[in-house]
């Protein structure tokens, strides 16, 4: 079996727009690893190729997030058919395109979909109360998050419409007893939303574990704060944060033992 992860660069073989999407998506995978939101080789981040209606990029199923590079990403359509992949026996995970493909297909505004199975995310997904407005970060999601009941591993194509319906117009979804999902008009914004959703879940688990009486702001404060933190109110997320994140990765990629994400 050919499970090599030493892939040649395909920068000269794709458009400049596709290459930039590949670089940004590979960086997003590395950042998810950096901030402790991976689950072995599982889960996915997908990105729409600019200028394409139904072509997406997704990871090879079997690679660590810290191994993902721009040239290792697989090009698929929204139905999960592989259009191009590196010369390897690694394929893709069906669950990845069942969930992600549905959102990309029915939400043309979405450029990136990110799904995680973190310890805190799973914990909050199992709480009947859902995400509570216990922190400024969590208040961002008041009135701006959906919930989807668990239906088993996401291999049933019929579930796609229900996932999209439960997500609605939002950029964040808690899949009950499963994990977290975020999306965005850019890769950068989808990452930022996941980072803040994960931080909100970690804070909630910690606060509830302290077994102390919890304080939540009043409804007027919640609505006002949630509005101020929406991407369209002041500035899109990722504009200032992303260059800083790339500098962080570039500094750490000098001696990582893995190929740089931009390869």
GIWOJO-V111217 format. One record per pair of residues at least 12 apart in sequence whose ideal C-beta (glycine too) atoms are under 10 Angstrom apart, sorted by sequence separation. I is the first residue (numbers start at 1). J is the second residue. If there is no record, write none. Layout:
I_J + I_J
//
This chain:
10_22 + 11_23 + 45_57 + 46_58 + 60_72 + 73_85 + 74_86 + 80_92 + 100_112 + 101_113 + 103_115 + 151_163 + 163_175 + 170_182 + 171_183 + 172_184 + 181_193 + 182_194 + 249_261 + 250_262 + 32_45 + 45_58 + 46_59 + 57_70 + 59_72 + 60_73 + 61_74 + 72_85 + 73_86 + 80_93 + 100_113 + 149_162 + 170_183 + 171_184 + 180_193 + 181_194 + 182_195 + 249_262 + 29_43 + 31_45 + 44_58 + 45_59 + 59_73 + 60_74 + 72_86 + 74_88 + 80_94 + 99_113 + 100_114 + 124_138 + 131_145 + 148_162 + 167_181 + 171_185 + 180_194 + 182_196 + 29_44 + 44_59 + 58_73 + 59_74 + 71_86 + 80_95 + 82_97 + 100_115 + 130_145 + 148_163 + 167_182 + 182_197 + 246_261 + 29_45 + 43_59 + 57_73 + 58_74 + 72_88 + 74_90 + 76_92 + 80_96 + 81_97 + 99_115 + 131_147 + 148_164 + 167_183 + 181_197 + 182_198 + 246_262 + 28_45 + 44_61 + 56_73 + 57_74 + 58_75 + 69_86 + 74_91 + 80_97 + 96_113 + 130_147 + 146_163 + 148_165 + 149_166 + 180_197 + 41_59 + 56_74 + 57_75 + 58_76 + 72_90 + 74_92 + 79_97 + 80_98 + 146_164 + 148_166 + 163_181 + 171_189 + 172_190 + 180_198 + 26_45 + 28_47 + 41_60 + 42_61 + 56_75 + 57_76 + 78_97 + 79_98 + 96_115 + 146_165 + 147_166 + 148_167 + 171_190 + 25_45 + 41_61 + 45_65 + 55_75 + 56_76 + 76_96 + 77_97 + 80_100 + 81_101 + 95_115 + 146_166 + 147_167 + 180_200 + 25_46 + 26_47 + 41_62 + 55_76 + 56_77 + 76_97 + 80_101 + 146_167 + 154_175 + 171_192 + 172_193 + 180_201 + 25_47 + 41_63 + 43_65 + 54_76 + 55_77 + 56_78 + 58_80 + 74_96 + 78_100 + 79_101 + 125_147 + 145_167 + 146_168 + 171_193 + 172_194 + 179_201 + 24_47 + 41_64 + 42_65 + 45_68 + 52_75 + 54_77 + 55_78 + 78_101 + 79_102 + 125_148 + 145_168 + 146_169 + 170_193 + 171_194 + 174_197 + 25_49 + 40_64 + 41_65 + 53_77 + 54_78 + 56_80 + 58_82 + 76_100 + 77_101 + 78_102 + 126_150 + 144_168 + 146_170 + 151_175 + 154_178 + 172_196 + 173_197 + 22_47 + 40_65 + 52_77 + 53_78 + 54_79 + 60_85 + 63_88 + 76_101 + 78_103 + 125_150 + 144_169 + 145_170 + 146_171 + 148_173 + 150_175 + 151_176 + 153_178 + 172_197 + 21_47 + 38_64 + 39_65 + 41_67 + 47_73 + 49_75 + 60_86 + 62_88 + 78_104 + 79_105 + 144_170 + 145_171 + 146_172 + 147_173 + 148_174 + 149_175 + 150_176 + 151_177 + 152_178 + 171_197 + 21_48 + 22_49 + 38_65 + 46_73 + 56_83 + 57_84 + 58_85 + 62_89 + 63_90 + 77_104 + 78_105 + 143_170 + 144_171 + 145_172 + 146_173 + 147_174 + 148_175 + 149_176 + 150_177 + 151_178 + 174_201 + 21_49 + 37_65 + 38_66 + 45_73 + 46_74 + 55_83 + 60_88 + 62_90 + 77_105 + 78_106 + 144_172 + 145_173 + 146_174 + 147_175 + 148_176 + 149_177 + 150_178 + 172_200 + 18_47 + 21_50 + 54_83 + 55_84 + 60_89 + 61_90 + 62_91 + 141_170 + 145_174 + 146_175 + 147_176 + 149_178 + 150_179 + 20_50 + 21_51 + 29_59 + 46_76 + 48_78 + 60_90 + 61_91 + 62_92 + 141_171 + 148_178 + 18_49 + 21_52 + 25_56 + 26_57 + 33_64 + 34_65 + 59_90 + 60_91 + 61_92 + 62_93 + 141_172 + 17_49 + 18_50 + 25_57 + 33_65 + 34_66 + 46_78 + 60_92 + 61_93 + 140_172 + 17_50 + 18_51 + 24_57 + 25_58 + 26_59 + 32_65 + 33_66 + 59_92 + 60_93 + 61_94 + 141_174 + 148_181 + 196_229 + 15_49 + 16_50 + 17_51 + 18_52 + 21_55 + 25_59 + 29_63 + 31_65 + 32_66 + 33_67 + 49_83 + 58_92 + 59_93 + 61_95 + 14_49 + 15_50 + 17_52 + 21_56 + 22_57 + 29_64 + 30_65 + 33_68 + 58_93 + 61_96 + 145_180 + 146_181 + 15_51 + 21_57 + 29_65 + 30_66 + 32_68 + 15_52 + 18_55 + 28_65 + 29_66 + 30_67 + 59_96 + 145_182 + 29_67 + 30_68 + 58_96 + 193_231 + 18_57 + 26_65 + 29_68 + 30_69 + 58_97 + 115_154 + 192_231 + 28_68 + 29_69 + 56_96 + 26_67 + 27_68 + 56_97 + 131_172 + 196_237 + 26_68 + 58_100 + 189_231 + 195_237 + 25_68 + 26_69 + 27_70 + 29_72 + 58_101 + 131_174 + 26_70 + 29_73 + 56_100 + 130_174 + 192_236 + 193_237 + 25_70 + 26_71 + 56_101 + 186_231 + 192_237 + 193_238 + 22_68 + 23_69 + 24_70 + 26_72 + 130_176 + 185_231 + 191_237 + 192_238 + 195_241 + 22_69 + 23_70 + 26_73 + 54_101 + 127_174 + 184_231 + 185_232 + 189_236 + 190_237 + 191_238 + 192_239 + 22_70 + 23_71 + 25_73 + 44_92 + 56_104 + 125_173 + 126_174 + 128_176 + 145_193 + 188_236 + 189_237 + 190_238 + 192_240 + 21_70 + 22_71 + 41_90 + 44_93 + 55_104 + 56_105 + 99_148 + 125_174 + 127_176 + 131_180 + 144_193 + 188_237 + 189_238 + 192_241 + 20_70 + 22_72 + 23_73 + 43_93 + 46_96 + 54_104 + 124_174 + 125_175 + 126_176 + 186_236 + 188_238 + 189_239 + 191_241 + 192_242 + 195_245 + 19_70 + 22_73 + 42_93 + 44_95 + 45_96 + 46_97 + 53_104 + 54_105 + 125_176 + 126_177 + 185_236 + 186_237 + 187_238 + 188_239 + 191_242 + 18_70 + 19_71 + 21_73 + 41_93 + 43_95 + 44_96 + 48_100 + 53_105 + 102_154 + 122_174 + 124_176 + 125_177 + 126_178 + 141_193 + 145_197 + 184_236 + 185_237 + 186_238 + 188_240 + 189_241 + 7_60 + 22_75 + 42_95 + 43_96 + 44_97 + 46_99 + 47_100 + 121_174 + 122_175 + 125_178 + 140_193 + 184_237 + 185_238 + 186_239 + 188_241 + 189_242 + 192_245 + 42_96 + 46_100 + 54_108 + 100_154 + 106_160 + 113_167 + 121_175 + 125_179 + 184_238 + 188_242 + 191_245 + 5_60 + 18_73 + 44_99 + 45_100 + 46_101 + 53_108 + 56_111 + 57_112 + 58_113 + 98_153 + 99_154 + 102_157 + 105_160 + 106_161 + 122_177 + 124_179 + 125_180 + 141_196 + 145_200 + 187_242 + 188_243 + 14_70 + 44_100 + 48_104 + 56_112 + 98_154 + 99_155 + 101_157 + 122_178 + 124_180 + 140_196 + 141_197 + 186_242 + 3_60 + 5_62 + 14_71 + 18_75 + 46_103 + 47_104 + 56_113 + 97_154 + 98_155 + 102_159 + 103_160 + 106_163 + 107_164 + 110_167 + 114_171 + 121_178 + 122_179 + 140_197 + 188_245 + 5_63 + 13_71 + 46_104 + 95_153 + 96_154 + 98_156 + 102_160 + 106_164 + 113_171 + 114_172 + 115_173 + 117_175 + 121_179 + 122_180 + 137_195 + 138_196 + 188_246 + 3_62 + 5_64 + 10_69 + 11_70 + 94_153 + 95_154 + 98_157 + 101_160 + 102_161 + 105_164 + 106_165 + 120_179 + 121_180 + 137_196 + 138_197 + 141_200 + 171_230 + 3_63 + 7_67 + 9_69 + 10_70 + 11_71 + 48_108 + 94_154 + 95_155 + 97_157 + 98_158 + 99_159 + 100_160 + 102_162 + 103_163 + 104_164 + 107_167 + 109_169 + 113_173 + 115_175 + 119_179 + 120_180 + 121_181 + 136_196 + 137_197 + 140_200 + 171_231 + 9_70 + 10_71 + 14_75 + 50_111 + 93_154 + 94_155 + 95_156 + 98_159 + 99_160 + 102_163 + 103_164 + 106_167 + 107_168 + 110_171 + 117_178 + 118_179 + 135_196 + 137_198 + 138_199 + 139_200 + 5_67 + 7_69 + 9_71 + 10_72 + 48_110 + 49_111 + 93_155 + 98_160 + 102_164 + 107_169 + 109_171 + 116_178 + 117_179 + 118_180 + 137_199 + 138_200 + 5_68 + 6_69 + 7_70 + 8_71 + 10_73 + 47_110 + 48_111 + 94_157 + 97_160 + 100_163 + 115_178 + 116_179 + 117_180 + 137_200 + 138_201 + 5_69 + 7_71 + 46_110 + 47_111 + 48_112 + 99_163 + 103_167 + 107_171 + 115_179 + 116_180 + 135_199 + 136_200 + 137_201 + 7_72 + 46_111 + 47_112 + 48_113 + 98_163 + 99_164 + 102_167 + 115_180 + 116_181 + 135_200 + 137_202 + 138_203 + 6_72 + 7_73 + 46_112 + 47_113 + 114_180 + 115_181 + 116_182 + 131_197 + 134_200 + 137_203 + 138_204 + 171_237 + 5_72 + 45_112 + 46_113 + 47_114 + 114_181 + 115_182 + 133_200 + 135_202 + 136_203 + 137_204 + 45_113 + 46_114 + 99_167 + 113_181 + 114_182 + 115_183 + 132_200 + 135_203 + 44_113 + 45_114 + 46_115 + 113_182 + 114_183 + 131_200 + 132_201 + 134_203 + 135_204 + 138_207 + 14_84 + 44_114 + 45_115 + 103_173 + 112_182 + 113_183 + 114_184 + 131_201 + 134_204 + 13_84 + 43_114 + 44_115 + 45_116 + 112_183 + 113_184 + 132_203 + 133_204 + 135_206 + 43_115 + 44_116 + 111_183 + 112_184 + 132_204 + 134_206 + 135_207 + 42_115 + 43_116 + 110_183 + 111_184 + 112_185 + 114_187 + 121_194 + 124_197 + 131_204 + 134_207 + 10_84 + 42_116 + 43_117 + 99_173 + 109_183 + 110_184 + 111_185 + 112_186 + 113_187 + 124_198 + 127_201 + 130_204 + 134_208 + 42_117 + 43_118 + 109_184 + 110_185 + 111_186 + 112_187 + 129_204 + 132_207 + 142_217 + 10_86 + 39_115 + 99_175 + 107_183 + 109_185 + 110_186 + 111_187 + 112_188 + 114_190 + 118_194 + 121_197 + 124_200 + 125_201 + 132_208 + 37_114 + 39_116 + 40_117 + 80_157 + 111_188 + 112_189 + 113_190 + 114_191 + 120_197 + 121_198 + 124_201 + 127_204 + 139_216 + 142_219 + 7_85 + 8_86 + 38_116 + 39_117 + 79_157 + 103_181 + 107_185 + 111_189 + 112_190 + 116_194 + 120_198 + 123_201 + 124_202 + 127_205 + 138_216 + 139_217 + 7_86 + 8_87 + 37_116 + 38_117 + 39_118 + 104_183 + 111_190 + 112_191 + 114_193 + 115_194 + 118_197 + 119_198 + 120_199 + 121_200 + 122_201 + 123_202 + 129_208 + 142_221 + 143_222 + 6_86 + 7_87 + 37_117 + 38_118 + 39_119 + 103_183 + 110_190 + 114_194 + 118_198 + 120_200 + 121_201 + 124_204 + 134_214 + 142_222 + 143_223 + 5_86 + 7_88 + 37_118 + 100_181 + 112_193 + 114_195 + 116_197 + 120_201 + 121_202 + 123_204 + 124_205 + 127_208 + 134_215 + 135_216 + 136_217 + 142_223 + 145_226 + 4_86 + 6_88 + 32_114 + 36_118 + 37_119 + 39_121 + 99_181 + 112_194 + 116_198 + 119_201 + 120_202 + 123_205 + 132_214 + 134_216 + 139_221 + 144_226 + 4_87 + 5_88 + 35_118 + 36_119 + 37_120 + 39_122 + 100_183 + 114_197 + 118_201 + 119_202 + 120_203 + 122_205 + 133_216 + 134_217 + 139_222 + 142_225 + 143_226 + 144_227 + 2_86 + 4_88 + 28_112 + 32_116 + 36_120 + 37_121 + 118_202 + 120_204 + 121_205 + 124_208 + 132_216 + 133_217 + 138_222 + 139_223 + 142_226 + 143_227 + 2_87 + 3_88 + 4_89 + 5_90 + 29_114 + 116_201 + 120_205 + 123_208 + 139_224 + 140_225 + 141_226 + 142_227 + 144_229 + 2_88 + 3_89 + 4_90 + 28_114 + 32_118 + 119_205 + 120_206 + 123_209 + 133_219 + 139_225 + 140_226 + 144_230 + 1_88 + 2_89 + 3_90 + 24_111 + 25_112 + 138_225 + 139_226 + 140_227 + 142_229 + 143_230 + 144_231 + 1_89 + 2_90 + 24_112 + 133_221 + 138_226 + 140_228 + 141_229 + 1_90 + 133_222 + 136_225 + 139_228 + 140_229 + 21_111 + 139_229 + 140_230 + 21_112 + 140_231 + 133_225 + 137_229 + 133_226 + 136_229 + 140_237 + 57_187 + 43_179 + 42_179 + 43_180 + 45_182 + 46_183 + 48_185 + 43_181 + 47_186 + 48_187 + 39_179 + 47_187 + 46_187 + 37_179 + 45_187 + 37_180 + 47_190 + 46_190 + 45_190 + 45_191 + 45_194 + 37_191 + 35_191 + 31_188 + 37_194 + 37_195 + 28_187 + 32_191 + 35_194 + 27_187 + 28_188 + 31_191 + 35_195 + 37_197 + 26_187 + 27_188 + 37_198 + 24_186 + 25_187 + 28_190 + 29_191 + 32_194 + 36_198 + 24_187 + 28_191 + 31_194 + 32_195 + 35_198 + 23_187 + 24_188 + 27_191 + 31_195 + 35_199 + 21_186 + 25_190 + 21_187 + 25_191 + 28_194 + 32_198 + 36_202 + 20_187 + 24_191 + 66_252 + 72_259 + 71_259 + 67_256 + 69_258 + 70_259 + 72_261 + 66_256 + 67_257 + 68_258 + 69_259 + 70_260 + 66_257 + 67_258 + 68_259 + 69_260 + 70_261 + 71_262 + 72_263 + 66_258 + 67_259 + 69_261 + 70_262 + 71_263 + 68_261 + 69_262 + 70_263 + 64_258 + 67_261 + 69_263 + 66_261 + 35_245 + 31_242 + 34_245 + 24_238 + 28_242 + 31_245 + 34_248 + 27_242 + 30_245 + 31_246 + 34_249 + 30_246 + 28_245 + 31_248 + 24_242 + 27_245 + 30_248 + 31_249 + 34_252 + 27_246 + 30_249 + 27_248 + 24_246 + 27_249 + 30_252 + 23_246 + 26_249 + 27_250 + 30_253 + 33_258 + 30_256 + 30_258 + 30_260 + 31_261 + 30_261 + 29_261 + 26_259 + 27_260 + 28_261 + 26_260 + 27_261 + 26_261 + 27_262 + 25_261 + 26_262 + 23_260 + 24_261 + 26_263 + 23_261 + 24_262 + 22_261 + 23_262 + 22_262 + 23_263 + 19_262 + 9_259 + 11_262 + 7_259 + 11_263 + 5_258 + 6_259 + 9_262 + 10_263 + 5_259 + 9_263 + 8_263 + 7_263 + 6_263
//
